[in-house]
Amino acid sequence: MGKRRSHGTGSLYVKQGSWYGRWWIDGRRVNRKIGPVRPPGTREGLTKVQAEKAMREKIGAVTSAAPIERKTVRDAGAKMVEIMEVKGRKRNTIDAAHNALDVHIEPFFGNKPLEKIDRNMVERFIAAELDTGSSPKSVRNFLSALHSAFEVAIDRGWAQSNPVKRAVKPEVGVTTEIRFL
């Protein structure tokens, strides 16, 4: 049986073509993506030695950082609505954002921490909304509220990136025919 690593040094593993690191800090297990695996014969990606070095750096960064308060979409959305009110946005605009959060966004994402929400999850949200009969225009409006909530979260230091930016959004059909009411 091989020698075990000392406590706190973590473990390195490959998943879907990327290196991942796993370690424990203050009784909590931390998983982080380290980078892509280097294919044989190329210069792209990380070797195992490079991935171990990058993991040690991440362990140091996470350990030395202040404890992270995990925020959710609900927290970011509430702060976004609060900022809209302070900026004096129209009541209808505030109500529309509040409705998108309460009725569509929060039920889908639940209490999932912001850092756990990625582009794939946003695209699953889009598909779920379209499946329930929401129009592409409505889904884009919901995404606008979610995007704004993530931007507020980034400004507050609650999130590192905005997964809505890269998500594939539904196309809104442009019609040239005249609609009579």
N, C-alpha and C positions, 0 to 999 in steps of 0.2 A: 504494500500500500504506500502511495506517495506521501510526501511530507505536506501537511496542511499549511496554508498561509496563516500568518498571525492575525489576530482579531483586528478588524478595522481596515484591512487591506483590500477586501472585496474580492469579487470574482468577475471574470471576463467571459463572455459567450457571444456566439454568432446567431443572429436571427434575421432571416430574409435579406441576406447579403450585407448586413451591417454589424459592427461590433457594438455590444451593449455591456455596460458595467453594472454590477449590483453590489451594494454594501449597506452596512447598518450604521445609523447615526442616532444616538439618543433613543435606542429601542425602536426606531422606525426604519423599515427597509426602504432604500432609495434605489431606483432603477433609472439609468440615464443612457441615452444613445450616445455613443462615442464617435462613430464615423463609419464610412463604408469600408468593407473588406477589400484589400488589394488583390485583384485577380493575378494569377501567375503570369509573368512576362510583361507586366505593365508598371507604370509609375503612378497610376491613379489609386487612391484609397490608402488605407493604413495596414502596415504589417502588424503582427501580434505585438512586437516590441513597442512600436509606435502607439498602438492602441492602449497598452498597459501604461505607458507614460502619460498619455492623454487622460486616462482614467484616474491616475494618481493626482493630476492637476485638478480634475473635476471634484475628486474627494476633498482636496484641500480647499477649493472654492466654496463647496457646499458646507464644509465643516466650519470655515471661518466666517461665513455669512451669518447674519442675524437669523433667528428662527423665522421661517416663512409662514405668514398667516394665509391660509388657503381661502381664496375668494372664489365665489361662484358667479354664474351668469346673473343670478338674482341680485347679488351685491353690486355688480358692475352696472346692471340695468337700473337699479334704484338710484345709484349715484348719477347715472346719465340723465334720468328724469329730473333729479334735483338740480343739476347744472342747467338743463333746459329751462326750468322755472326761473332760476336766478338770472339767466340771460334774457328773460322776457319773451320767450317763444310764444306763439299763439296757442291758446288753450286747445284747439283742435289738433295741433301738431303734437302737443304733449300727451293728449288723450290717445292719439293713434299709436304713439310709441309705447305708452303704458299698456294698451290693449294687445299690441303685438307681443310684448313681453309676457303678460299674464296668460293670454289665451293660447299662444302658439309656441313661443320660444322656451319659456320655463318648464312647461309640461314635458317637452321633448328632452331637454338637457338635464332636468332635475337638479340635484345638488352636486353635480359633477364639478370638480375644481376646474378653473379656467385653463390651467396648464395641461389638463387631460383632454381638452377639446382640440381636435385637429381638423384639417381640411376634409378628410374622409367623413368625419362625423357631421360636419356642416353639409356635405353633399348628401348624406343619408337623411338629414333634416329636410333638405330641399325635396328629395324624392318622396318622403313621407307626406309632406304638405301637398305636393301635386297629386299623390294617390288619394288623399282625402277630399279632393275636389277644389282646392284653392287654385285660383288662376295664377299664371306666371307673373303677372303684374303684382298681385298680392304677395306672392312669395318673395319677389324682389323688395317689396316694402318691408317685409319681416327681416330680410337680410340686411337692409339698411339700418334697422334698429339694432340688430345683433352686431353689425360692423361698428356702429357708434359706441355700443357698450364695450366692445373690445378695445377701441381707441381710448376710452376713458380708463379702462383697466391698465393699459400700457402707460398712460400718463401718470397713474397712481403707483406704478411699480408692481401691480398685481399680476401682470402677464408680460411675456417676452415678445410675443408676436400676435398678429391678427390672422387667424385661419380663414376668415371670410374673404380676405383679399384674393387668395389663390383658388377659391372654390369656383367650380363651373356653375354659372348662374343660368336660370331658364331664360330663353329668348322670349321677348314680348312681341307678338305679331303686329306688324304695321299694316293697317288696312287703308286702301285708297277710296273705298266706297263710302258714300255719304250715308250716315245713320240718321234716320228720321225718328224723332221722339214722339 
